[in-house]
Amino acid sequence: MKKLISILFIFGLLLSCDPKPEIETDKGQLDPNAKIVLRPDKSVKTRATIGGYTGLQVVQEAVNIYWRTHWGSNNYYDDEKICARTFTDVLKDYAKPALLMWSTDIITQEGDFLKDFIYGYDVVITDVHNDTIAFVPDSVINNARPLIEAAYNNENYTECYRLFNEAFTFFPYPTEE
């Protein structure tokens, strides 16, 4: 009888064990000082070429980024709005090269998800003369959006900031002849 009770006890212990314990991942914390990185697409030359801006030239010449959106402060509008940000030297990384935006253009300082940029389209980068020198394809924004929203909804800031660093690319426009 003792043997049967021991076997049942051991069997019960085995059934109660979790064979695949969940691995806790570091979801990070809200970081309002994080940046969104806009890099030249991998197909873009970073150094001098004939007939078009290089990635580095876009970073050097960039002054503004504009986009169209139906969102403003998380309110939907029937009429589209044009939003803009300015690139100061603090928001330019010449070594990568890359243009930077504040992460608060997608996740506010209070931790709210902001739709203005991530639901934007027709994203263009302009120079000091307000001439368009590069663009972010709508497909880049559309592909990044569900991934960032899913990470945000899972409160996984580590993944959000990884995507901010890797998901956004731009293409230069050809230079004027």
C-alpha positions in Angstrom: 0.0 0.0 0.0 2.9 2.4 0.8 4.4 1.6 -2.5 1.1 2.5 -4.3 0.8 5.7 -2.4 4.4 6.6 -3.2 3.9 5.8 -6.9 0.7 7.9 -7.0 2.5 10.8 -5.2 5.4 10.7 -7.7 2.9 10.5 -10.6 1.1 13.5 -9.3 4.3 15.5 -9.0 5.2 14.6 -12.5 1.8 15.7 -13.8 2.1 19.0 -12.0 5.5 19.9 -13.5 5.5 22.3 -16.4 7.7 20.7 -19.0 8.4 24.0 -20.8 8.8 26.8 -18.4 8.2 30.2 -19.9 11.3 32.2 -20.4 10.8 35.7 -19.1 12.0 38.2 -21.7 13.1 41.7 -20.9 10.3 43.9 -22.2 12.2 47.1 -21.3 10.8 50.3 -20.1 9.3 53.4 -21.6 12.1 55.7 -22.9 10.9 59.1 -24.2 14.5 59.8 -25.2 14.7 56.9 -27.7 15.0 57.7 -31.4 13.3 56.5 -34.6 16.1 55.8 -37.1 15.5 56.5 -40.8 18.3 54.9 -42.8 18.9 54.8 -46.5 17.6 51.6 -48.0 20.3 48.8 -48.3 20.1 49.3 -52.1 21.2 53.0 -51.8 24.8 53.9 -52.1 26.1 55.7 -49.0 29.0 57.4 -50.8 29.2 59.6 -54.0 27.4 58.5 -57.1 26.5 60.2 -60.4 22.8 61.1 -60.9 21.4 60.8 -57.4 21.8 61.7 -53.8 23.6 59.2 -51.7 22.4 58.2 -48.2 25.0 60.5 -46.6 24.1 63.4 -48.9 20.4 63.1 -47.8 21.5 63.2 -44.2 23.7 66.2 -44.8 21.1 68.1 -46.8 17.9 67.1 -44.9 16.1 69.9 -43.1 12.5 68.7 -42.8 10.3 65.6 -43.0 6.7 65.9 -44.1 3.9 63.4 -44.2 0.2 63.3 -44.8 -2.2 61.8 -42.2 -5.8 61.7 -41.2 -4.7 61.5 -37.5 -3.9 64.4 -35.2 -3.3 63.8 -31.5 -5.0 60.4 -31.9 -8.2 62.0 -33.4 -9.3 60.9 -36.8 -10.1 63.6 -39.3 -11.9 63.2 -42.7 -9.6 65.9 -44.1 -6.0 64.9 -44.4 -3.4 66.9 -42.4 0.2 67.7 -43.3 2.6 67.1 -40.4 6.3 68.1 -40.3 9.4 67.8 -38.2 12.8 69.5 -38.5 16.1 67.8 -38.5 18.6 69.6 -36.4 22.2 68.4 -36.1 21.3 66.5 -33.0 18.9 64.4 -35.2 21.5 63.5 -37.8 23.9 60.6 -37.6 26.6 61.1 -40.2 28.4 57.9 -39.3 25.6 55.5 -40.1 24.3 57.6 -42.0 20.8 58.1 -40.7 18.1 60.7 -39.8 16.6 60.6 -36.4 13.1 61.3 -35.1 12.0 61.3 -31.4 10.3 58.1 -30.4 7.5 60.3 -28.9 6.3 60.6 -32.5 4.9 57.0 -32.0 4.9 56.4 -28.2 4.3 59.6 -26.1 6.1 60.5 -22.9 3.0 59.2 -21.0 3.2 55.8 -22.8 0.3 56.4 -25.2 0.4 55.0 -28.8 0.3 58.0 -31.2 -1.1 57.3 -34.6 0.0 60.6 -36.4 3.2 59.3 -38.0 2.8 55.6 -38.0 -0.5 56.0 -39.9 1.0 58.6 -42.2 1.7 58.3 -45.9 3.5 60.3 -48.6 6.5 60.8 -46.3 9.1 63.0 -47.9 12.4 64.6 -46.8 13.2 68.1 -48.0 16.3 70.3 -48.1 16.8 74.0 -47.2 15.0 75.1 -50.3 12.0 72.8 -49.4 12.9 70.6 -52.4 12.2 66.9 -51.9 15.4 65.0 -51.7 14.2 61.6 -50.4 11.1 59.7 -49.5 10.0 56.9 -47.2 7.8 54.4 -49.2 4.3 53.9 -47.8 5.1 50.2 -47.8 7.8 50.8 -45.2 5.4 52.5 -42.9 2.6 49.9 -43.6 5.0 47.0 -42.9 6.3 48.5 -39.6 2.9 49.6 -38.2 1.5 46.1 -37.3 4.8 45.0 -35.8 5.2 48.1 -33.7 1.5 48.1 -32.6 1.8 44.4 -31.6 4.9 45.0 -29.5 3.3 48.1 -28.0 0.1 46.2 -27.1 2.3 43.5 -25.5 4.1 46.3 -23.5 7.3 45.1 -25.1 9.3 48.4 -25.3 12.5 46.5 -26.1 10.9 45.3 -29.3 9.3 48.7 -30.1 12.7 50.4 -29.8 14.4 47.6 -31.9 11.8 48.2 -34.6 12.3 52.0 -34.3 16.0 51.3 -35.0 15.6 48.9 -37.9 12.2 49.2 -39.7 12.4 52.6 -41.4 14.3 53.3 -44.6 14.3 56.0 -47.2 15.2 56.3 -50.8 16.9 59.4 -52.3 15.4 61.2 -55.3 17.7 61.8 -58.2 19.6 65.1 -58.2 18.7 67.7 -60.7 20.9 67.6 -63.8 
